[in-house]
Structure formats: C-alpha cells, structure tokens
Amino acid sequence: MGRDDGGRTTTIVFALVERYGGFERYFRDWRPSDLPEVEVAREPGHFASAVEVALGVLILLWWAGLMPIPMMAGTGGFRLELAPVWAQLFWPVFGVLAVRLAYNVVRWLRPRWRWTRGVLAIVSTVGAIIVAVLLYRAGHWVTVVPTGMAAEQAGRLQESLDLSLRIGIVASALVWSWQGLQEGWRWLTGRRR
C-alpha cells in the first residue's frame, strides 16, 4: 500500500455512494432533535438524590414539629430559647423547605423535566433569600439562658452564638444564590437548545 491508498479508497467510497446512492434514506428523515440530550452539568447519582430527598423529608418533619430531636437538657449550665422571629417565619421557612423538597424529588425521579426544575429552583432560591434577609434583619435568633453558668460566661456565649448565626445566615444565602444561579443557567441554556 502506497501513500495515496487512503485517498483512493475515500474517492472510491464516495464514487460508489454517488453512483448507487443508498445513504439518502438514512439522512432524509433525520432531525437534530433526534440526537440524545447533552448534559450541561453532572447530575447527582440516584443514591445522592435519595439521600437529599430523605434529609429534606426529615428536616421538613422536624420543622413542622412532627419529629422531635432529643435535646440534652441541663448540660453545660445553660439552655437555648429561640427568638420570636422563628415563630413569625414558620410558614415562609416551611414553604421554602417544601419547594426545595419538591425540587429534589423532581431532580431525582424526573431529571428531564427541565422546565419544572427551573421553576422550582427559582422559587426556592428567591424564597430562601427573602427568608435569610428577614432573619438577618431580626438581629437576634437565640437567647442563652444560664441555668448554672456564670452570667459573664453566658454573655460571651451569647456573643459567639450571635456572630456564628449571623455568618451562617449570610453563608446560607450565598450558597442558595449560587445554586439558584447554576440551575437557572442550566434552565436557560437548555431552553435555547
């Protein structure tokens, strides 16, 4: 075989196709929409999705008061009392948790429902950011009640908790925003395709 054998073979193949045809029936009814869908981002596996749904159900049940979490009473010489803002935001938080659970269920069981996923992601993200802003503006989330701890030590613990919760609320809002932007981008680019 010489150097031109590859070129001759290609020429012969195209000459045969031109002369005898046969391939047009394969391409006549072909549409780009027949191609398999290209995944823009890697989806979580079935196990990870099932864990997210299970955790979402547990958190929702806990928030609704249907599943109490045992607390160790009397340890450390203090107890924590929730600020009134948590009671005021009970239903908004419940709504955000429920929408996020629905999003995780759809992502797990119906990953091709892009439009539904996009809407659920946007609604849960906007709701979570609104709740985070309202929580942050409250400025007080828990109260340290000393039950044997010195008042000065309880005051320091209160300051530490306030700072930790303030950072946690801001970090949660940023994470929700980032996840919402990612899902919104996938939704928009998927619609364009």
TIRO-2110 file (N, C-alpha, C; in Angstrom, 1 decimal):
// TIRO-2110
0.8, -1.2, 0.0, N, 1, A
0.0, 0.0, 0.0, CA, 1, A
0.9, 1.2, 0.0, C, 1, A
0.5, 2.1, -0.9, N, 2, A
1.3, 3.3, -1.0, CA, 2, A
0.7, 4.4, -0.2, C, 2, A
1.3, 5.6, -0.3, N, 3, A
0.9, 6.8, 0.4, CA, 3, A
-0.5, 7.2, -0.1, C, 3, A
-0.9, 7.0, -1.3, N, 4, A
-2.1, 7.5, -1.8, CA, 4, A
-3.3, 6.6, -1.7, C, 4, A
-3.1, 5.4, -1.1, N, 5, A
-4.1, 4.4, -0.9, CA, 5, A
-5.3, 4.9, -0.1, C, 5, A
-5.0, 5.7, 0.9, N, 6, A
-6.1, 6.2, 1.7, CA, 6, A
-7.0, 7.2, 0.9, C, 6, A
-6.3, 8.0, 0.1, N, 7, A
-7.1, 9.0, -0.7, CA, 7, A
-7.9, 8.3, -1.8, C, 7, A
-7.3, 7.2, -2.4, N, 8, A
-8.0, 6.5, -3.4, CA, 8, A
-9.2, 5.7, -2.8, C, 8, A
-9.0, 5.2, -1.6, N, 9, A
-10.2, 4.5, -1.0, CA, 9, A
-11.3, 5.4, -0.7, C, 9, A
-11.0, 6.6, -0.2, N, 10, A
-12.0, 7.6, 0.0, CA, 10, A
-12.7, 8.0, -1.3, C, 10, A
-12.0, 8.2, -2.3, N, 11, A
-12.5, 8.6, -3.6, CA, 11, A
-13.5, 7.5, -4.1, C, 11, A
-13.0, 6.2, -4.0, N, 12, A
-13.8, 5.1, -4.5, CA, 12, A
-15.1, 5.0, -3.7, C, 12, A
-15.1, 5.2, -2.3, N, 13, A
-16.3, 5.1, -1.5, CA, 13, A
-17.3, 6.2, -1.9, C, 13, A
-16.8, 7.4, -2.1, N, 14, A
-17.7, 8.5, -2.5, CA, 14, A
-18.2, 8.3, -3.9, C, 14, A
-17.4, 7.7, -4.8, N, 15, A
-17.9, 7.5, -6.1, CA, 15, A
-19.0, 6.4, -6.1, C, 15, A
-18.8, 5.4, -5.3, N, 16, A
-19.9, 4.4, -5.2, CA, 16, A
-21.2, 4.9, -4.5, C, 16, A
-21.0, 5.8, -3.6, N, 17, A
-22.2, 6.4, -2.9, CA, 17, A
-22.9, 7.3, -4.0, C, 17, A
-22.1, 8.0, -4.7, N, 18, A
-22.7, 8.9, -5.7, CA, 18, A
-23.4, 8.1, -6.8, C, 18, A
-22.8, 7.0, -7.2, N, 19, A
-23.3, 6.2, -8.3, CA, 19, A
-24.6, 5.4, -7.9, C, 19, A
-24.5, 4.7, -6.7, N, 20, A
-25.5, 3.8, -6.3, CA, 20, A
-26.5, 4.4, -5.2, C, 20, A
-26.1, 5.4, -4.6, N, 21, A
-26.9, 6.0, -3.6, CA, 21, A
-27.1, 5.1, -2.4, C, 21, A
-28.2, 5.2, -1.7, N, 22, A
-28.5, 4.3, -0.6, CA, 22, A
-28.4, 5.1, 0.8, C, 22, A
-27.6, 6.1, 0.9, N, 23, A
-27.5, 6.7, 2.2, CA, 23, A
-28.5, 7.8, 2.4, C, 23, A
-29.1, 8.3, 1.3, N, 24, A
-30.1, 9.3, 1.4, CA, 24, A
-31.3, 8.9, 2.3, C, 24, A
-31.7, 7.6, 2.3, N, 25, A
-32.8, 7.2, 3.1, CA, 25, A
-32.5, 7.4, 4.6, C, 25, A
-31.2, 7.3, 4.9, N, 26, A
-30.8, 7.5, 6.3, CA, 26, A
-30.9, 8.9, 6.8, C, 26, A
-30.6, 9.8, 5.8, N, 27, A
-30.5, 11.2, 6.2, CA, 27, A
-31.7, 12.0, 5.8, C, 27, A
-32.6, 11.5, 5.0, N, 28, A
-33.8, 12.2, 4.6, CA, 28, A
-34.7, 12.6, 5.7, C, 28, A
-35.0, 11.7, 6.7, N, 29, A
-35.9, 12.0, 7.8, CA, 29, A
-35.1, 12.3, 9.1, C, 29, A
-33.8, 12.5, 9.0, N, 30, A
-33.0, 12.8, 10.2, CA, 30, A
-33.3, 14.3, 10.6, C, 30, A
-33.4, 14.5, 11.9, N, 31, A
-33.6, 15.8, 12.5, CA, 31, A
-32.6, 16.0, 13.7, C, 31, A
-32.1, 17.1, 13.9, N, 32, A
-31.2, 17.3, 15.0, CA, 32, A
-31.8, 17.0, 16.4, C, 32, A
-33.1, 17.2, 16.4, N, 33, A
-33.8, 16.9, 17.7, CA, 33, A
-33.8, 15.4, 18.0, C, 33, A
-33.4, 14.6, 17.0, N, 34, A
-33.3, 13.1, 17.3, CA, 34, A
-32.1, 12.8, 18.1, C, 34, A
-31.1, 13.7, 18.2, N, 35, A
-29.9, 13.4, 18.9, CA, 35, A
-30.2, 13.3, 20.4, C, 35, A
-29.4, 12.5, 21.1, N, 36, A
-29.6, 12.4, 22.5, CA, 36, A
-29.3, 13.7, 23.2, C, 36, A
-30.0, 14.0, 24.3, N, 37, A
-29.8, 15.2, 25.0, CA, 37, A
-28.4, 15.3, 25.7, C, 37, A
-27.7, 16.4, 25.5, N, 38, A
-26.4, 16.6, 26.1, CA, 38, A
-26.6, 17.2, 27.5, C, 38, A
-25.9, 16.6, 28.4, N, 39, A
-26.0, 17.1, 29.8, CA, 39, A
-25.0, 18.2, 30.0, C, 39, A
-25.5, 19.4, 30.4, N, 40, A
-24.6, 20.5, 30.6, CA, 40, A
-23.8, 20.3, 31.9, C, 40, A
-24.4, 19.9, 33.0, N, 41, A
-23.8, 19.7, 34.2, CA, 41, A
-24.0, 18.3, 34.7, C, 41, A
-23.1, 17.8, 35.5, N, 42, A
-23.2, 16.4, 36.0, CA, 42, A
-24.3, 16.4, 37.1, C, 42, A
-25.3, 15.5, 36.9, N, 43, A
-26.3, 15.3, 37.9, CA, 43, A
-25.9, 14.4, 39.0, C, 43, A
-26.4, 14.6, 40.2, N, 44, A
-26.1, 13.7, 41.3, CA, 44, A
-26.6, 12.3, 41.0, C, 44, A
-26.0, 11.3, 41.5, N, 45, A
-26.4, 9.9, 41.3, CA, 45, A
-27.7, 9.6, 42.0, C, 45, A
-28.3, 8.4, 41.8, N, 46, A
-29.5, 8.1, 42.4, CA, 46, A
-29.4, 8.0, 43.9, C, 46, A
-28.3, 7.5, 44.4, N, 47, A
-28.1, 7.4, 45.9, CA, 47, A
-28.0, 8.8, 46.5, C, 47, A
-27.2, 9.7, 45.9, N, 48, A
-27.1, 11.1, 46.4, CA, 48, A
-28.5, 11.8, 46.4, C, 48, A
-29.2, 11.6, 45.3, N, 49, A
-30.5, 12.2, 45.2, CA, 49, A
-31.5, 11.6, 46.3, C, 49, A
-31.4, 10.3, 46.5, N, 50, A
-32.3, 9.7, 47.5, CA, 50, A
-31.9, 10.2, 48.9, C, 50, A
-30.7, 10.4, 49.2, N, 51, A
-30.2, 11.0, 50.5, CA, 51, A
-30.7, 12.4, 50.6, C, 51, A
-30.6, 13.2, 49.6, N, 52, A
-31.1, 14.6, 49.7, CA, 52, A
-32.6, 14.6, 49.9, C, 52, A
-33.4, 13.8, 49.3, N, 53, A
-34.8, 13.7, 49.5, CA, 53, A
-35.1, 13.3, 50.9, C, 53, A
-34.4, 12.2, 51.4, N, 54, A
-34.7, 11.7, 52.7, CA, 54, A
-34.4, 12.8, 53.8, C, 54, A
-33.2, 13.5, 53.6, N, 55, A
-32.9, 14.6, 54.5, CA, 55, A
-33.9, 15.7, 54.5, C, 55, A
-34.4, 16.0, 53.3, N, 56, A
-35.4, 17.1, 53.1, CA, 56, A
-36.7, 16.7, 53.8, C, 56, A
-37.1, 15.4, 53.8, N, 57, A
-38.3, 15.0, 54.5, CA, 57, A
-38.1, 15.1, 56.0, C, 57, A
-36.9, 14.7, 56.5, N, 58, A
-36.7, 14.7, 57.9, CA, 58, A
-36.6, 16.2, 58.4, C, 58, A
-36.0, 17.1, 57.7, N, 59, A
-35.9, 18.5, 58.1, CA, 59, A
-37.3, 19.1, 58.1, C, 59, A
-38.1, 18.8, 57.1, N, 60, A
-39.5, 19.3, 57.0, CA, 60, A
-40.3, 18.8, 58.2, C, 60, A
-40.2, 17.5, 58.5, N, 61, A
-41.0, 16.9, 59.6, CA, 61, A
-40.5, 17.5, 60.9, C, 61, A
-39.2, 17.8, 61.1, N, 62, A
-38.7, 18.4, 62.3, CA, 62, A
-39.2, 19.8, 62.4, C, 62, A
-39.2, 20.6, 61.3, N, 63, A
-39.6, 22.0, 61.3, CA, 63, A
-41.1, 22.0, 61.6, C, 63, A
-41.9, 21.1, 61.2, N, 64, A
-43.3, 21.1, 61.4, CA, 64, A
-43.7, 20.6, 62.8, C, 64, A
-42.6, 20.1, 63.6, N, 65, A
-42.8, 19.7, 64.9, CA, 65, A
-43.3, 18.2, 65.0, C, 65, A
-43.3, 17.5, 63.9, N, 66, A
-43.8, 16.1, 63.9, CA, 66, A
-42.7, 15.1, 64.2, C, 66, A
-41.5, 15.6, 64.3, N, 67, A
-40.4, 14.7, 64.6, CA, 67, A
-39.4, 15.4, 65.6, C, 67, A
-39.6, 15.2, 66.8, N, 68, A
-38.7, 16.0, 67.8, CA, 68, A
-37.3, 15.4, 67.8, C, 68, A
-36.4, 16.3, 68.0, N, 69, A
-35.0, 15.9, 68.1, CA, 69, A
-34.6, 15.9, 69.6, C, 69, A
-34.2, 14.8, 70.2, N, 70, A
-33.9, 14.9, 71.6, CA, 70, A
-32.8, 15.8, 71.9, C, 70, A
-33.0, 16.7, 72.9, N, 71, A
-32.0, 17.6, 73.4, CA, 71, A
-31.5, 17.2, 74.7, C, 71, A
-30.2, 17.4, 74.9, N, 72, A
-29.6, 17.1, 76.2, CA, 72, A
-29.9, 18.2, 77.2, C, 72, A
-30.8, 18.0, 78.0, N, 73, A
-31.2, 19.1, 79.0, CA, 73, A
-30.2, 19.2, 80.1, C, 73, A
-29.9, 20.4, 80.5, N, 74, A
-29.1, 20.6, 81.7, CA, 74, A
-27.6, 20.5, 81.6, C, 74, A
-27.1, 20.1, 80.4, N, 75, A
-25.7, 20.0, 80.2, CA, 75, A
-25.1, 21.4, 79.9, C, 75, A
-24.0, 21.7, 80.4, N, 76, A
-23.3, 23.0, 80.2, CA, 76, A
-23.8, 24.1, 81.0, C, 76, A
-24.8, 24.0, 81.8, N, 77, A
-25.3, 25.0, 82.7, CA, 77, A
-26.1, 26.1, 82.0, C, 77, A
-26.7, 25.8, 80.8, N, 78, A
-27.5, 26.8, 80.1, CA, 78, A
-28.5, 26.1, 79.2, C, 78, A
-29.4, 26.8, 78.8, N, 79, A
-30.4, 26.3, 77.8, CA, 79, A
-30.6, 27.4, 76.7, C, 79, A
-31.0, 27.0, 75.5, N, 80, A
-31.2, 28.0, 74.5, CA, 80, A
-32.7, 28.2, 74.2, C, 80, A
-33.1, 29.4, 74.1, N, 81, A
-34.5, 29.7, 73.7, CA, 81, A
-34.5, 30.4, 72.4, C, 81, A
-35.4, 30.0, 71.5, N, 82, A
-35.5, 30.6, 70.2, CA, 82, A
-36.1, 32.0, 70.3, C, 82, A
-35.7, 32.9, 69.5, N, 83, A
-36.2, 34.2, 69.4, CA, 83, A
-37.6, 34.2, 68.7, C, 83, A
-38.4, 35.2, 68.9, N, 84, A
-39.8, 35.2, 68.3, CA, 84, A
-39.7, 35.2, 66.8, C, 84, A
-38.6, 35.6, 66.2, N, 85, A
-38.6, 35.7, 64.7, CA, 85, A
-38.8, 34.3, 64.1, C, 85, A
-38.4, 33.2, 64.8, N, 86, A
-38.6, 31.9, 64.2, CA, 86, A
-40.1, 31.5, 64.1, C, 86, A
-40.9, 31.9, 65.1, N, 87, A
-42.4, 31.7, 65.1, CA, 87, A
-43.0, 32.6, 64.0, C, 87, A
-42.5, 33.8, 63.8, N, 88, A
-43.0, 34.7, 62.8, CA, 88, A
-42.8, 34.2, 61.4, C, 88, A
-41.6, 33.5, 61.2, N, 89, A
-41.3, 33.0, 59.9, CA, 89, A
-41.5, 31.5, 59.7, C, 89, A
-42.4, 30.9, 60.6, N, 90, A
-42.6, 29.5, 60.5, CA, 90, A
-43.1, 29.1, 59.1, C, 90, A
-44.2, 29.7, 58.5, N, 91, A
-44.7, 29.3, 57.3, CA, 91, A
-43.8, 29.7, 56.1, C, 91, A
-43.2, 30.8, 56.1, N, 92, A
-42.2, 31.0, 54.9, CA, 92, A
-41.1, 30.0, 54.9, C, 92, A
-40.6, 29.6, 56.1, N, 93, A
-39.5, 28.6, 56.1, CA, 93, A
-40.1, 27.3, 55.7, C, 93, A
-41.3, 26.9, 56.2, N, 94, A
-41.9, 25.7, 55.8, CA, 94, A
-42.1, 25.6, 54.2, C, 94, A
-42.5, 26.8, 53.7, N, 95, A
-42.7, 26.8, 52.2, CA, 95, A
-41.5, 26.6, 51.4, C, 95, A
-40.4, 27.3, 51.9, N, 96, A
-39.1, 27.1, 51.2, CA, 96, A
-38.6, 25.7, 51.3, C, 96, A
-38.7, 25.1, 52.5, N, 97, A
-38.3, 23.7, 52.6, CA, 97, A
-39.2, 22.7, 51.8, C, 97, A
-40.5, 23.0, 51.7, N, 98, A
-41.4, 22.1, 50.8, CA, 98, A
-41.0, 22.3, 49.4, C, 98, A
-40.8, 23.5, 48.9, N, 99, A
-40.5, 23.7, 47.5, CA, 99, A
-39.1, 23.0, 47.2, C, 99, A
-38.2, 23.2, 48.1, N, 100, A
-36.9, 22.6, 47.8, CA, 100, A
-37.0, 21.0, 47.8, C, 100, A
-37.8, 20.5, 48.7, N, 101, A
-38.0, 19.0, 48.7, CA, 101, A
-38.6, 18.6, 47.3, C, 101, A
-39.6, 19.4, 46.8, N, 102, A
-40.2, 19.1, 45.5, CA, 102, A
-39.2, 19.1, 44.4, C, 102, A
-38.3, 20.1, 44.5, N, 103, A
-37.2, 20.2, 43.5, CA, 103, A
-36.3, 19.0, 43.5, C, 103, A
-35.9, 18.6, 44.7, N, 104, A
-35.1, 17.4, 44.8, CA, 104, A
-35.7, 16.1, 44.3, C, 104, A
-37.1, 16.0, 44.6, N, 105, A
-37.8, 14.8, 44.1, CA, 105, A
-37.8, 14.8, 42.6, C, 105, A
-38.1, 16.0, 42.0, N, 106, A
-38.2, 16.1, 40.5, CA, 106, A
-36.8, 15.8, 39.9, C, 106, A
-35.8, 16.4, 40.5, N, 107, A
-34.4, 16.1, 40.0, CA, 107, A
-34.0, 14.7, 40.1, C, 107, A
-34.5, 14.0, 41.1, N, 108, A
-34.2, 12.6, 41.3, CA, 108, A
-35.0, 11.7, 40.4, C, 108, A
-36.3, 11.9, 40.4, N, 109, A
-37.2, 10.9, 39.7, CA, 109, A
-37.6, 11.4, 38.2, C, 109, A
-37.5, 12.7, 37.9, N, 110, A
-37.8, 13.2, 36.6, CA, 110, A
-36.8, 14.2, 36.1, C, 110, A
-35.5, 13.7, 35.9, N, 111, A
-34.5, 14.7, 35.6, CA, 111, A
-34.7, 15.4, 34.3, C, 111, A
-35.5, 14.9, 33.4, N, 112, A
-35.7, 15.6, 32.1, CA, 112, A
-36.8, 16.7, 32.2, C, 112, A
-37.4, 16.8, 33.3, N, 113, A
-38.4, 17.9, 33.5, CA, 113, A
-37.7, 19.2, 33.8, C, 113, A
-37.0, 19.7, 32.8, N, 114, A
-36.1, 20.9, 33.0, CA, 114, A
-36.9, 22.1, 33.4, C, 114, A
-38.1, 22.3, 32.7, N, 115, A
-38.9, 23.5, 33.0, CA, 115, A
-39.3, 23.5, 34.4, C, 115, A
-39.9, 22.4, 34.9, N, 116, A
-40.3, 22.2, 36.3, CA, 116, A
-39.2, 22.4, 37.3, C, 116, A
-38.0, 21.8, 37.0, N, 117, A
-36.9, 22.0, 37.8, CA, 117, A
-36.5, 23.5, 37.9, C, 117, A
-36.4, 24.1, 36.8, N, 118, A
-36.0, 25.5, 36.7, CA, 118, A
-37.0, 26.4, 37.6, C, 118, A
-38.3, 26.2, 37.4, N, 119, A
-39.2, 27.0, 38.2, CA, 119, A
-39.1, 26.7, 39.7, C, 119, A
-39.0, 25.4, 40.1, N, 120, A
-38.8, 25.1, 41.5, CA, 120, A
-37.5, 25.7, 42.1, C, 120, A
-36.5, 25.6, 41.3, N, 121, A
-35.2, 26.2, 41.7, CA, 121, A
-35.3, 27.7, 41.9, C, 121, A
-35.9, 28.4, 41.0, N, 122, A
-36.0, 29.8, 41.1, CA, 122, A
-36.9, 30.2, 42.3, C, 122, A
-38.0, 29.5, 42.5, N, 123, A
-38.9, 29.8, 43.6, CA, 123, A
-38.3, 29.6, 44.9, C, 123, A
-37.6, 28.4, 45.0, N, 124, A
-36.9, 28.1, 46.3, CA, 124, A
-35.8, 29.0, 46.6, C, 124, A
-35.0, 29.4, 45.6, N, 125, A
-33.9, 30.3, 45.8, CA, 125, A
-34.4, 31.7, 46.2, C, 125, A
-35.4, 32.3, 45.5, N, 126, A
-35.9, 33.6, 45.9, CA, 126, A
-36.5, 33.5, 47.3, C, 126, A
-37.3, 32.5, 47.6, N, 127, A
-37.9, 32.4, 48.9, CA, 127, A
-36.8, 32.3, 50.0, C, 127, A
-35.8, 31.5, 49.7, N, 128, A
-34.7, 31.3, 50.8, CA, 128, A
-34.0, 32.6, 51.0, C, 128, A
-33.7, 33.4, 49.9, N, 129, A
-33.0, 34.7, 50.1, CA, 129, A
-33.9, 35.7, 50.9, C, 129, A
-35.2, 35.7, 50.6, N, 130, A
-36.1, 36.6, 51.3, CA, 130, A
-36.1, 36.2, 52.8, C, 130, A
-36.2, 34.9, 53.1, N, 131, A
-36.2, 34.4, 54.5, CA, 131, A
-34.9, 34.8, 55.2, C, 131, A
-33.8, 34.6, 54.4, N, 132, A
-32.5, 34.9, 55.0, CA, 132, A
-32.4, 36.4, 55.3, C, 132, A
-32.9, 37.3, 54.4, N, 133, A
-32.8, 38.7, 54.7, CA, 133, A
-33.7, 39.1, 55.9, C, 133, A
-34.9, 38.5, 56.0, N, 134, A
-35.7, 38.7, 57.2, CA, 134, A
-35.1, 38.2, 58.5, C, 134, A
-34.5, 37.1, 58.4, N, 135, A
-33.8, 36.6, 59.6, CA, 135, A
-32.6, 37.5, 60.0, C, 135, A
-31.9, 37.9, 59.0, N, 136, A
-30.7, 38.7, 59.3, CA, 136, A
-31.1, 40.0, 59.9, C, 136, A
-32.2, 40.6, 59.4, N, 137, A
-32.6, 41.9, 59.9, CA, 137, A
-33.2, 41.8, 61.3, C, 137, A
-33.6, 40.6, 61.7, N, 138, A
-34.1, 40.4, 63.1, CA, 138, A
-33.0, 40.7, 64.1, C, 138, A
-31.7, 40.3, 63.8, N, 139, A
-30.6, 40.6, 64.6, CA, 139, A
-30.4, 39.7, 65.8, C, 139, A
-31.5, 39.0, 66.2, N, 140, A
-31.4, 38.1, 67.4, CA, 140, A
-32.2, 36.8, 67.1, C, 140, A
-31.5, 35.7, 67.3, N, 141, A
-32.1, 34.4, 66.9, CA, 141, A
-32.2, 33.4, 68.0, C, 141, A
-31.3, 33.4, 69.0, N, 142, A
-31.5, 32.6, 70.2, CA, 142, A
-31.0, 33.4, 71.4, C, 142, A
-31.6, 32.9, 72.5, N, 143, A
-31.2, 33.6, 73.8, CA, 143, A
-30.6, 32.5, 74.7, C, 143, A
-29.4, 32.8, 75.2, N, 144, A
-28.7, 31.9, 76.2, CA, 144, A
-29.3, 32.2, 77.6, C, 144, A
-29.9, 31.2, 78.1, N, 145, A
-30.5, 31.3, 79.5, CA, 145, A
-29.6, 30.5, 80.4, C, 145, A
-28.8, 31.2, 81.3, N, 146, A
-28.0, 30.4, 82.2, CA, 146, A
-28.8, 29.6, 83.3, C, 146, A
-28.4, 28.4, 83.5, N, 147, A
-29.1, 27.5, 84.5, CA, 147, A
-28.1, 27.0, 85.5, C, 147, A
-27.0, 27.7, 85.6, N, 148, A
-25.9, 27.2, 86.5, CA, 148, A
-24.6, 27.8, 86.0, C, 148, A
-24.6, 28.4, 84.9, N, 149, A
-23.4, 29.1, 84.3, CA, 149, A
-23.4, 30.5, 84.8, C, 149, A
-22.2, 31.0, 84.9, N, 150, A
-22.0, 32.4, 85.3, CA, 150, A
-22.5, 33.4, 84.3, C, 150, A
-23.1, 34.5, 84.7, N, 151, A
-23.7, 35.5, 83.8, CA, 151, A
-22.7, 36.0, 82.7, C, 151, A
-21.5, 36.2, 83.2, N, 152, A
-20.4, 36.7, 82.3, CA, 152, A
-20.1, 35.7, 81.2, C, 152, A
-20.0, 34.4, 81.6, N, 153, A
-19.8, 33.3, 80.6, CA, 153, A
-21.0, 33.2, 79.7, C, 153, A
-22.2, 33.3, 80.2, N, 154, A
-23.4, 33.2, 79.3, CA, 154, A
-23.4, 34.4, 78.3, C, 154, A
-22.9, 35.6, 78.7, N, 155, A
-22.8, 36.7, 77.8, CA, 155, A
-21.9, 36.5, 76.7, C, 155, A
-20.7, 35.9, 77.0, N, 156, A
-19.7, 35.6, 76.0, CA, 156, A
-20.3, 34.5, 75.0, C, 156, A
-21.0, 33.5, 75.6, N, 157, A
-21.6, 32.5, 74.7, CA, 157, A
-22.6, 33.1, 73.8, C, 157, A
-23.4, 34.1, 74.3, N, 158, A
-24.4, 34.8, 73.5, CA, 158, A
-23.8, 35.5, 72.4, C, 158, A
-22.7, 36.2, 72.6, N, 159, A
-22.0, 36.9, 71.6, CA, 159, A
-21.5, 36.0, 70.5, C, 159, A
-20.9, 34.9, 70.9, N, 160, A
-20.4, 33.9, 70.0, CA, 160, A
-21.5, 33.3, 69.1, C, 160, A
-22.6, 33.0, 69.8, N, 161, A
-23.7, 32.4, 69.0, CA, 161, A
-24.3, 33.4, 68.0, C, 161, A
-24.4, 34.7, 68.4, N, 162, A
-24.9, 35.7, 67.5, CA, 162, A
-24.0, 35.9, 66.3, C, 162, A
-22.7, 35.9, 66.6, N, 163, A
-21.8, 36.0, 65.4, CA, 163, A
-21.8, 34.8, 64.5, C, 163, A
-21.9, 33.6, 65.1, N, 164, A
-21.9, 32.4, 64.3, CA, 164, A
-23.2, 32.3, 63.5, C, 164, A
-24.3, 32.7, 64.1, N, 165, A
-25.6, 32.6, 63.3, CA, 165, A
-25.6, 33.7, 62.2, C, 165, A
-25.1, 34.9, 62.5, N, 166, A
-25.0, 35.9, 61.5, CA, 166, A
-24.2, 35.4, 60.3, C, 166, A
-23.0, 34.8, 60.6, N, 167, A
-22.2, 34.3, 59.5, CA, 167, A
-22.9, 33.2, 58.8, C, 167, A
-23.6, 32.3, 59.5, N, 168, A
-24.3, 31.2, 58.9, CA, 168, A
-25.4, 31.6, 58.0, C, 168, A
-26.2, 32.7, 58.4, N, 169, A
-27.3, 33.2, 57.6, CA, 169, A
-26.8, 33.7, 56.3, C, 169, A
-25.7, 34.5, 56.4, N, 170, A
-25.1, 35.1, 55.1, CA, 170, A
-24.5, 34.0, 54.2, C, 170, A
-23.8, 33.0, 54.8, N, 171, A
-23.3, 31.9, 54.0, CA, 171, A
-24.4, 31.1, 53.4, C, 171, A
-25.5, 30.9, 54.1, N, 172, A
-26.6, 30.1, 53.5, CA, 172, A
-27.2, 30.9, 52.4, C, 172, A
-27.4, 32.2, 52.5, N, 173, A
-28.0, 33.0, 51.4, CA, 173, A
-27.1, 32.9, 50.2, C, 173, A
-25.8, 33.0, 50.4, N, 174, A
-24.8, 32.9, 49.3, CA, 174, A
-24.9, 31.6, 48.6, C, 174, A
-24.9, 30.5, 49.4, N, 175, A
-25.0, 29.2, 48.8, CA, 175, A
-26.3, 29.0, 48.0, C, 175, A
-27.4, 29.4, 48.6, N, 176, A
-28.7, 29.3, 47.9, CA, 176, A
-28.6, 30.1, 46.6, C, 176, A
-28.1, 31.3, 46.7, N, 177, A
-28.0, 32.1, 45.5, CA, 177, A
-27.2, 31.5, 44.4, C, 177, A
-26.0, 30.9, 44.7, N, 178, A
-25.1, 30.3, 43.8, CA, 178, A
-25.8, 29.1, 43.1, C, 178, A
-26.5, 28.2, 44.0, N, 179, A
-27.2, 27.1, 43.4, CA, 179, A
-28.3, 27.5, 42.5, C, 179, A
-29.0, 28.5, 42.9, N, 180, A
-30.1, 29.0, 42.1, CA, 180, A
-29.7, 29.6, 40.8, C, 180, A
-28.5, 30.3, 40.8, N, 181, A
-28.0, 30.8, 39.5, CA, 181, A
-27.5, 29.7, 38.6, C, 181, A
-26.9, 28.6, 39.2, N, 182, A
-26.5, 27.5, 38.4, CA, 182, A
-27.7, 26.8, 37.7, C, 182, A
-28.7, 26.5, 38.5, N, 183, A
-29.9, 25.9, 38.0, CA, 183, A
-30.6, 26.8, 37.0, C, 183, A
-30.7, 28.1, 37.2, N, 184, A
-31.3, 29.0, 36.3, CA, 184, A
-30.5, 29.0, 35.0, C, 184, A
-29.2, 29.0, 35.1, N, 185, A
-28.4, 29.0, 33.8, CA, 185, A
-28.6, 27.7, 33.0, C, 185, A
-28.6, 26.5, 33.7, N, 186, A
-28.9, 25.3, 33.0, CA, 186, A
-30.3, 25.3, 32.4, C, 186, A
-31.2, 25.9, 33.1, N, 187, A
-32.6, 26.0, 32.6, CA, 187, A
-32.6, 26.9, 31.3, C, 187, A
-32.0, 28.1, 31.4, N, 188, A
-32.0, 29.0, 30.2, CA, 188, A
-31.2, 28.4, 29.0, C, 188, A
-30.1, 27.8, 29.3, N, 189, A
-29.3, 27.2, 28.1, CA, 189, A
-30.0, 26.0, 27.6, C, 189, A
-30.7, 25.3, 28.4, N, 190, A
-31.5, 24.1, 28.0, CA, 190, A
-32.6, 24.5, 27.1, C, 190, A
-33.3, 25.7, 27.4, N, 191, A
-34.4, 26.2, 26.6, CA, 191, A
-33.9, 26.7, 25.3, C, 191, A
-32.7, 27.3, 25.2, N, 192, A
-32.2, 27.8, 24.0, CA, 192, A
-31.9, 26.6, 23.0, C, 192, A
-31.4, 25.5, 23.6, N, 193, A
-31.1, 24.3, 22.7, CA, 193, A
-32.4, 23.7, 22.2, C, 193, A
END
